[in-house]
């Protein structure tokens, strides 16, 4: 029994040794495949980066079914590949064999961003079914972005005053930046008004492709409010849209201090602070300026600019200012005006001029026109806007029916210009010797008649800007002279057909009432 046990133990030990030898002959460590990425540790944005993937089989068996996977950094643009992740099938890698593969990309990002490239090699050692992976990575830092982004901001701005500033950008990157966007972050108290060029919204612009040694600018205008001495911080970012995200390349901040204005500027038109004026009006502008600072103002120029197609610049007149024929600006010189020569603290001065608004049709259909003028004095610029009241042409005509001497057709026609109208109505009274026949065109027109007051009313409602401009808005209705009057021996030679017609409406833009009249018509004045 003891001999059998000894033999059994020796057999098990022998079998274990054989199994261990077989296992050692078939084990494989992925460490025998060395893989690394060679490339720069630091670059400038826009530089071309060569990534060299180097791998070597340090083992004793052939590596089969090999695949190399290279992943470009997320904020880079491959030069020769179309995807950020590239897979390449490789031939078998023999023991001791070393190879390289090169991948090229343009690195982009802002300063201190990092670009991480990754490489993985998948393979099967000969005679083994297991799939192995060896991987590595390389991190490169962006140390400089040759892209300029600057604010052109005033040092100080007056509380509640107009603010105009510029964001300038310039690229010295040896790479065309496409899908380029500019974003603004405004401080509290800033009210956006307008920008040139126009943005996607008030705070983002899509910029044209930017090549090396080229740039551009965005001009922004608004109002800035705050407390005296407060600093308002503006931030701008320029970057590219990539994978539906915004990759910032450069950002800049600028600040403005809220200052108390040294001059207060106001104006009157025809003796009042007019919110609107009419066409063909002669406008008398009085510009008042008061020194609200602590020191006197000396030897100043005052500049006025008129900006509207509705100013008749040929009618522009002033007593003490200088202007050219048809010019849209007036300069008032301190040499000619005492209050500009010396204006002590708390003192006030005034200049004035006259100009007409045009009363004519225009080749361009301008809706809701505004008369704009700016006044500049001692670094302070004040903008004023005055609405132009709407213009509407209204006519009443009467035509006799050719088939009978007692039937007439009344025609009301409307031609509207640049402002929309609300609650438009036309009213007139029919004389006692006239009645309606019931014929109206269009038949569904909101047309009514009060038999007690004998008033006819056309309740039009809204009239859009330039409605009727090319083809008038028209209503026609028939009237008939009473037969009893015609048979009377005392019938006058001239009989009234319809009274004065009045068009009333509300100018939606200016909020003012519009009224136009067309004279009464009798049997001696109707259109034959």
VOGU-3710 file (C-alpha; in Angstrom, 3 decimals, decimal comma):
1> xxxxxxxxxx> 0,000/0,000/0,000  2,866/2,337/0,886  4,587/1,628/-2,470  1,352/2,424/-4,323  0,946/5,731/-2,505  4,511/6,687/-3,236  4,047/5,879/-6,905  0,833/7,914/-7,038  2,437/10,993/-5,507  5,406/10,813/-7,864
11> xxxxxxxxxx> 3,035/10,532/-10,856  1,030/13,603/-9,769  4,187/15,621/-9,305  5,368/14,616/-12,763  2,052/15,570/-14,358  2,068/18,930/-12,527  5,563/19,650/-13,789  4,471/18,868/-17,345  1,382/21,176/-16,987  3,506/23,967/-15,541
21> xxxxxxxxxx> 5,987/23,635/-18,371  3,131/23,763/-20,914  1,601/26,833/-19,234  4,928/28,661/-19,160  5,414/27,931/-22,813  2,064/29,412/-23,705  1,780/32,434/-21,348  2,218/35,857/-22,944  2,736/39,296/-21,445  1,574/42,385/-23,340
31> xxxxxxxxxx> 4,595/44,179/-21,896  6,767/42,571/-24,535  5,164/44,914/-27,110  6,506/48,385/-26,561  4,394/51,231/-27,997  4,898/54,996/-27,671  3,882/58,259/-29,349  6,622/60,664/-30,283  5,645/64,317/-30,686  6,157/67,848/-29,300
41> xxxxxxxxxx> 5,434/68,697/-25,690  4,512/72,298/-26,542  3,022/73,974/-29,644  1,365/77,165/-30,790  -2,277/77,063/-31,816  -2,473/76,362/-35,534  0,833/74,488/-35,670  1,054/71,263/-37,659  1,792/68,382/-35,289  3,441/65,135/-36,450
51> xxxxxxxxxx> 2,511/62,224/-34,194  4,873/59,275/-34,716  3,536/56,044/-33,251  6,481/53,701/-32,630  6,041/50,040/-31,665  8,415/47,048/-31,278  7,865/43,340/-30,689  10,313/42,442/-27,909  8,877/38,947/-27,544  9,740/35,569/-29,081
61> xxxxxxxxxx> 6,478/34,918/-30,925  4,887/36,473/-33,977  1,987/38,867/-33,390  -0,888/38,225/-35,779  -4,114/40,040/-36,835  -2,617/43,342/-35,653  -4,638/46,587/-35,723  -3,402/50,070/-34,814  -6,014/52,541/-33,527  -5,015/56,193/-33,311
71> xxxxxxxxxx> -7,237/58,883/-31,730  -6,490/62,496/-32,576  -6,999/65,074/-29,814  -10,598/66,308/-29,685  -9,568/69,925/-30,354  -7,437/69,157/-33,385  -8,077/68,841/-37,113  -6,581/65,798/-38,906  -4,740/66,694/-42,103  -4,814/63,395/-43,990
81> xxxxxxxxxx> -7,715/61,630/-42,248  -11,382/62,521/-42,121  -12,150/61,038/-38,718  -10,799/61,718/-35,245  -10,411/57,946/-34,656  -8,445/55,987/-37,266  -7,958/52,194/-37,472  -5,192/50,630/-39,586  -4,753/46,903/-40,200  -1,117/45,782/-39,957
91> xxxxxxxxxx> 0,890/42,861/-41,248  2,171/40,349/-38,720  4,817/41,737/-36,392  7,784/39,393/-36,060  9,977/39,044/-32,963  12,429/41,931/-32,731  10,649/43,923/-35,470  10,123/47,686/-34,981  7,792/49,919/-37,006  6,389/53,459/-37,033
101> xxxxxxxxxx> 3,227/55,156/-38,286  2,846/58,936/-38,696  -0,342/60,931/-38,141  -0,591/64,669/-38,881  -2,983/67,218/-37,372  -3,479/70,929/-36,722  -3,745/71,691/-33,035  -6,190/74,397/-31,959  -7,338/75,707/-28,607  -6,695/78,535/-26,192
111> xxxxxxxxxx> -3,510/79,137/-24,201  -2,684/76,410/-21,648  -5,121/73,944/-23,244  -3,751/70,411/-23,615  -3,996/68,117/-26,634  -4,046/64,398/-25,798  -3,391/61,867/-28,541  -3,934/58,146/-27,860  -2,749/54,995/-29,631  -3,762/51,354/-29,095
121> xxxxxxxxxx> -2,371/48,208/-30,753  -4,585/45,082/-30,799  -3,086/41,663/-31,710  -3,083/37,886/-31,195  0,195/36,161/-30,239  0,794/33,109/-32,411  -0,960/29,924/-31,204  -3,032/31,908/-28,675  -6,698/32,762/-29,046  -6,592/35,650/-26,563
131> xxxxxxxxxx> -6,748/39,199/-27,941  -4,282/41,652/-26,414  -4,125/45,454/-26,325  -1,147/47,708/-25,690  -1,801/51,419/-25,466  -0,141/54,760/-24,790  -0,806/58,496/-25,008  0,932/61,845/-25,472  -0,093/65,203/-23,991  0,920/68,422/-25,727
141> xxxxxxxxxx> 0,363/71,892/-24,258  -0,676/74,967/-26,260  1,596/77,734/-25,023  0,572/80,556/-27,352  -2,322/81,466/-29,644  -1,255/83,877/-32,451  -4,727/85,397/-32,532  -5,438/88,957/-31,410  -8,739/89,941/-29,795  -9,031/93,486/-28,467
151> xxxxxxxxxx> -11,633/95,955/-27,242  -11,669/99,550/-28,401  -13,561/100,938/-25,392  -13,630/104,440/-23,949  -12,073/104,804/-20,518  -15,216/106,409/-19,126  -18,864/106,579/-20,107  -21,626/108,803/-18,823  -24,413/107,360/-16,729  -27,374/106,517/-18,972
161> xxxxxxxxxx> -25,544/107,728/-22,068  -24,916/106,219/-25,462  -21,962/103,835/-25,703  -20,283/102,791/-28,931  -17,339/100,401/-28,945  -15,501/98,021/-31,244  -14,221/94,456/-30,919  -11,192/93,931/-33,195  -9,773/90,541/-34,177  -6,708/89,523/-36,187
171> xxxxxxxxxx> -5,184/86,131/-36,961  -1,545/85,268/-37,528  -2,285/81,532/-37,454  -0,914/79,659/-40,464  -4,235/77,904/-40,845  -7,637/79,035/-42,098  -10,069/79,303/-39,204  -13,539/78,281/-40,360  -16,860/78,197/-38,498  -15,500/81,140/-36,536
181> xxxxxxxxxx> -17,811/82,816/-34,019  -17,549/85,845/-31,738  -19,468/85,920/-28,468  -20,056/88,842/-26,124  -20,859/88,877/-22,426  -22,341/92,242/-21,416  -22,348/93,715/-17,920  -25,533/94,568/-16,074  -26,838/97,965/-17,068  -25,911/97,632/-20,744
191> xxxxxxxxxx> -28,803/97,772/-23,211  -27,913/96,559/-26,711  -29,237/98,698/-29,587  -27,496/97,866/-32,876  -24,374/96,225/-34,290  -22,485/96,245/-37,566  -22,283/93,614/-38,943  -25,587/92,236/-37,718  -25,205/89,225/-35,441  -27,057/85,955/-34,990
201> xxxxxxxxxx> -28,504/87,638/-31,909  -27,417/90,531/-29,698  -24,375/88,663/-28,363  -23,116/86,250/-31,056  -21,721/86,717/-34,567  -20,827/84,191/-37,255  -17,584/85,465/-38,790  -16,155/84,756/-42,244  -13,262/82,299/-42,579  -10,103/83,939/-41,244
211> xxxxxxxxxx> -6,770/83,332/-42,970  -3,305/84,339/-41,816  -2,612/88,096/-41,573  -6,300/88,980/-41,853  -8,840/90,306/-39,395  -12,027/92,254/-38,914  -14,152/94,119/-36,411  -17,622/94,262/-34,908  -19,100/97,630/-33,968  -21,625/97,614/-31,130
221> xxxxxxxxxx> -23,852/100,428/-29,884  -26,057/100,604/-26,822  -26,910/102,439/-23,614  -24,952/102,072/-20,380  -26,361/102,815/-16,950  -24,861/102,489/-13,489  -23,695/104,460/-10,485  -20,924/107,017/-10,646  -17,510/105,377/-10,186  -18,812/101,875/-10,934
231> xxxxxxxxxx> -16,744/99,785/-13,343  -18,568/97,814/-16,007  -16,729/94,765/-17,389  -17,272/93,510/-20,944  -15,996/90,103/-22,109  -15,469/88,880/-25,666  -14,654/85,350/-26,829  -13,603/84,194/-30,278  -13,583/80,541/-31,223  -14,777/77,874/-33,614
241> xxxxxxxxxx> -17,896/75,743/-33,686  -16,770/72,098/-33,540  -18,976/69,052/-32,984  -21,888/71,376/-32,107  -19,815/72,949/-29,335  -18,012/76,276/-29,025  -14,223/75,951/-28,682  -12,775/79,162/-27,288  -9,491/80,262/-28,864  -9,089/83,653/-27,244
251> xxxxxxxxxx> -10,966/85,777/-24,763  -10,492/89,312/-23,562  -12,072/91,593/-20,985  -12,340/95,364/-20,895  -13,868/97,761/-18,409  -15,439/101,206/-18,421  -15,920/103,527/-15,484  -19,284/105,226/-15,114  -18,658/108,964/-14,917  -20,917/111,891/-14,301
261> xxxxxxxxxx> -21,541/113,824/-17,537  -20,014/117,271/-17,799  -22,679/118,532/-20,214  -26,429/118,028/-20,287  -27,955/118,320/-23,766  -31,651/118,699/-24,596  -33,691/119,925/-27,542  -37,064/121,431/-28,447  -38,873/121,249/-31,781  -41,298/124,057/-32,556
271> xxxxxxxxxx> -41,348/125,021/-28,899  -42,038/121,579/-27,429  -40,371/118,225/-26,823  -42,129/116,803/-29,837  -42,503/113,059/-30,041  -43,679/113,249/-33,643  -43,885/115,709/-36,530  -45,752/115,808/-39,833  -44,658/115,756/-43,457  -44,016/119,119/-45,020
281> xxxxxxxxxx> -43,572/120,764/-41,612  -40,988/123,472/-41,015  -39,141/122,336/-37,898  -37,487/124,840/-35,598  -34,821/123,001/-33,572  -33,503/124,607/-30,375  -30,508/122,781/-28,877  -29,796/123,546/-25,212  -26,548/122,618/-23,463  -25,770/123,109/-19,785
291> xxxxxxxxxx> -22,423/122,802/-18,014  -23,134/120,421/-15,113  -19,463/119,882/-14,319  -17,339/121,687/-11,756  -15,097/123,586/-14,190  -15,770/125,966/-17,051  -15,923/124,787/-20,666  -13,817/126,839/-23,045  -13,383/127,046/-26,818  -15,710/124,197/-27,785
301> xxxxxxxxxx> -17,278/123,143/-31,069  -20,835/121,811/-31,262  -21,670/119,375/-34,062  -25,153/118,386/-35,189  -25,852/115,588/-37,680  -29,220/114,903/-39,324  -29,813/111,280/-40,305  -33,031/110,561/-42,183  -34,287/110,304/-45,748  -37,217/112,495/-44,699
311> xxxxxxxxxx> -35,159/115,617/-43,940  -35,224/118,153/-46,772  -31,547/119,080/-46,454  -31,868/121,788/-49,106  -34,097/123,701/-46,690  -31,572/123,559/-43,815  -30,884/127,044/-42,369  -29,037/128,379/-39,341  -27,922/131,818/-38,202  -24,602/131,066/-36,458
321> xxxxxxxxxx> -23,681/127,625/-37,741  -21,838/126,457/-40,838  -23,341/124,003/-43,309  -23,008/123,235/-46,982  -25,852/123,038/-49,500  -27,456/119,617/-49,099  -25,049/118,714/-46,259  -26,473/116,813/-43,282  -24,266/118,367/-40,598  -23,971/121,747/-38,884
331> xxxxxxxxxx> -20,901/122,996/-37,029  -21,192/125,744/-34,434  -17,832/127,404/-33,751  -16,804/128,949/-30,428  -15,461/131,903/-32,363  -19,007/132,829/-33,353  -20,964/131,824/-30,226  -20,186/133,244/-26,792  -21,592/130,284/-24,812  -19,213/127,934/-26,657
341> xxxxxxxxxx> -16,301/130,281/-26,119  -16,784/130,193/-22,341  -19,469/128,343/-20,374  -19,060/128,444/-16,635  -20,343/125,765/-14,258  -24,175/125,644/-14,126  -24,505/128,004/-17,103  -26,579/127,150/-20,186  -26,247/127,922/-23,876  -28,382/127,455/-26,966
351> xxxxxxxxxx> -28,044/127,073/-30,734  -30,866/126,722/-33,257  -31,616/125,771/-36,849  -34,548/125,220/-39,188  -35,274/122,361/-41,585  -38,329/121,019/-43,398  -39,559/117,464/-43,666  -40,144/116,209/-47,173  -43,681/116,089/-48,540  -43,237/113,760/-51,493
361> xxxxxxxxxx> -43,370/110,146/-52,555  -40,210/108,096/-52,207  -38,629/105,496/-54,417  -38,000/103,302/-51,349  -40,893/102,175/-49,190  -39,678/103,128/-45,721  -41,995/102,020/-42,922  -42,258/103,807/-39,566  -39,692/106,512/-40,430  -37,727/108,281/-37,723
371> xxxxxxxxxx> -35,986/111,642/-37,859  -32,655/111,113/-36,119  -30,226/113,802/-35,077  -27,145/113,695/-32,861  -25,563/116,530/-30,913  -21,885/116,318/-29,917  -20,208/118,694/-27,485  -17,098/118,338/-25,293  -16,914/114,571/-25,708  -20,602/114,072/-24,939
381> xxxxxxxxxx> -22,868/112,788/-27,715  -26,638/112,838/-27,386  -28,925/111,115/-29,886  -32,514/112,212/-30,462  -35,297/110,436/-32,332  -38,526/111,994/-33,551  -41,244/109,932/-35,195  -42,742/111,032/-38,491  -46,509/110,976/-38,467  -48,243/108,992/-41,161
391> xxxxxxxxxx> -49,616/110,373/-44,405  -52,820/109,221/-46,076  -54,619/110,458/-49,203  -58,407/110,296/-49,163  -60,814/111,271/-51,941  -64,590/111,279/-52,394  -66,031/111,199/-55,903  -69,570/110,920/-57,333  -70,437/109,597/-60,787  -73,866/109,520/-62,471
401> xxxxxxxxxx> -75,301/106,285/-63,795  -75,587/106,516/-67,595  -78,925/104,674/-67,606  -80,813/107,096/-65,388  -80,543/110,689/-64,234  -81,435/109,914/-60,592  -78,876/107,180/-59,783  -75,342/108,114/-58,691  -72,348/106,121/-57,497  -70,269/107,439/-54,583
411> xxxxxxxxxx> -66,616/106,363/-54,541  -64,338/106,572/-51,496  -60,667/105,769/-52,081  -57,701/105,643/-49,716  -53,970/105,619/-50,360  -51,842/105,065/-47,244  -48,108/105,735/-46,915  -45,407/104,737/-44,399  -47,221/104,140/-41,100  -49,901/101,578/-40,343
421> xxxxxxxxxx> -53,326/102,885/-39,269  -55,743/101,564/-36,678  -59,486/102,112/-36,201  -59,830/103,756/-39,606  -63,322/105,027/-40,464  -64,946/107,152/-43,135  -68,117/109,070/-42,291  -70,474/111,319/-44,248  -74,099/112,513/-44,085  -76,695/111,960/-46,767
431> xxxxxxxxxx> -79,050/114,877/-47,426  -82,789/114,340/-46,957  -83,360/114,220/-50,689  -81,077/111,190/-51,174  -81,510/107,514/-50,296  -79,351/104,397/-50,608  -80,168/101,836/-53,289  -78,480/98,988/-51,387  -75,791/98,446/-54,036  -72,350/98,361/-52,412
441> xxxxxxxxxx> -68,961/97,130/-53,606  -67,420/95,126/-52,150  -70,657/93,598/-50,922  -69,162/92,421/-47,617  -67,696/95,827/-46,749  -68,384/96,979/-43,147  -70,736/99,724/-44,357  -73,641/101,030/-42,240  -76,345/103,725/-42,420  -78,210/105,350/-39,521
451> xxxxxxxxxx> -81,604/106,415/-40,895  -82,174/108,792/-37,956  -78,922/110,750/-38,152  -78,577/109,933/-41,874  -74,872/109,130/-41,361  -73,125/106,541/-43,530  -70,041/104,874/-41,992  -67,312/102,715/-43,531  -65,583/100,972/-40,583  -62,342/99,869/-42,204
461> xxxxxxxxxx> -60,305/98,955/-39,118  -56,589/98,441/-39,773  -54,791/99,773/-42,823  -51,239/98,508/-43,292  -48,302/100,702/-44,240  -48,375/101,413/-47,982  -51,731/99,653/-48,359  -53,466/101,272/-51,322  -50,161/102,787/-52,422  -50,067/100,893/-55,711
471> xxxxxxxxxx> -53,816/100,217/-55,954  -56,130/102,379/-53,779  -58,432/100,904/-51,161  -61,900/101,566/-52,606  -65,543/101,455/-51,495  -68,446/102,334/-53,798  -72,146/102,607/-53,008  -75,178/103,834/-54,954  -77,482/106,674/-53,999  -80,712/107,891/-55,584
481> xxxxxxxxxx> -82,364/111,316/-55,691  -85,915/111,265/-54,282  -88,595/111,336/-57,070  -90,851/113,700/-55,144  -88,194/116,397/-55,223  -87,650/115,897/-58,906  -91,369/116,317/-59,642  -91,684/119,476/-57,579  -92,020/122,703/-59,511  -89,953/124,425/-56,861
491> xxxxxxxxxx> -86,995/122,008/-57,163  -83,690/123,949/-57,034  -81,290/123,771/-59,959  -78,524/122,389/-57,717  -79,219/119,583/-55,256  -76,848/118,099/-52,639  -75,758/114,489/-53,219  -73,534/113,774/-50,197  -71,967/115,813/-47,416  -68,304/116,234/-46,530
501> xxxxxxxxxx> -66,586/112,864/-46,031  -64,150/112,537/-43,119  -61,486/109,873/-42,732  -60,231/109,347/-39,164  -57,684/106,862/-37,854  -54,942/106,382/-35,290  -51,343/106,388/-36,511  -50,046/103,205/-34,849  -46,368/104,232/-34,940  -46,638/107,767/-33,580
511> xxxxxxxxxx> -49,831/107,230/-31,581  -51,384/110,385/-33,036  -54,789/110,950/-34,633  -55,013/111,184/-38,421  -57,816/113,106/-40,116  -58,481/113,812/-43,791  -61,548/115,320/-45,410  -63,047/115,476/-48,889  -65,573/118,167/-49,750  -69,305/117,749/-50,159
521> xxxxxxxx> -70,647/117,082/-53,658  -73,863/118,271/-55,290  -75,423/117,879/-58,719  -73,271/120,679/-60,088  -69,893/119,298/-58,939  -70,079/115,534/-59,455  -67,711/113,908/-61,970  -69,357/113,670/-65,381
//
